Amino acid sequence: MKKYLIVIEQTGSGYSAYSPDLDGCVATGKSREEVESQMQEAIAFHLEGMARNGEPIPEPHTYSAYVEVPPQAR
């Protein structure tokens, strides 16, 4: 089983998500839980379509990290 990173962003009406490893694969939802579920379905659908079209399935390669920055001097 492959694990693809998804980025979730809060919007004015809920949440949106995308996967940096899968161009064009996006989803929306009213809650974080909903958008994660929708994104899981979207990724499965996206990969099925790629396989059906004979396209290579990309390996997950994106990762996330947080960096700390010092507070701005005033």
Long-range contacts (C-beta under 8 A, 24 or more apart in sequence): 2-59, 2-60, 3-60, 4-43, 4-60, 4-62, 5-60, 5-62, 5-63, 5-64, 6-36, 6-39, 6-43, 7-64, 8-32, 8-35, 8-36, 8-39, 19-43, 19-62, 20-62, 21-58, 21-59, 21-60, 21-61, 21-62, 22-46, 22-47, 22-58
